[in-house]
Amino acid sequence: MFGDLMGMMGKLKETQQKIEETKKRLDTVLVDEQSSDGLLKVTLTANRKIKSIDINESLLEDKEQLEDYLILVLNKAIEKATNVNEAELGAVAKDGMPNIPGMDLFK
């Protein structure tokens, strides 16, 4: 019984380490998004850190329009980055979870 418990604890520790490694790797995974007309482009990491924003000169003439573009494109980029982040971390967590009867957390 204690051997099983020690094995599970070791597997959890290993999974925790893999999750931390995945989080670091996600800092290097870039997610690009742009407005439908290409006037605004943003790049985020899969950990949702903004890396770059490219704004077409024509958007600088209308503050309200620029704000609308930023909100729309950043929200789409954040959603995309979140999906990548959750998929990657979820896969690592699911793979590393010990098989505990009655604990089907990831179906």
Secondary structure, DSSP 8 states (H G I E B T S, - for coil): -HHHHHHHHHHHHHHHHHHHHHHHHHTT-EEEEE-TTSSEEEEEETT--EEEEEE-GGGGG-HHHHHHHHHHHHHHHHHHHHHHHHHHHHHHHHHHS---TT-----
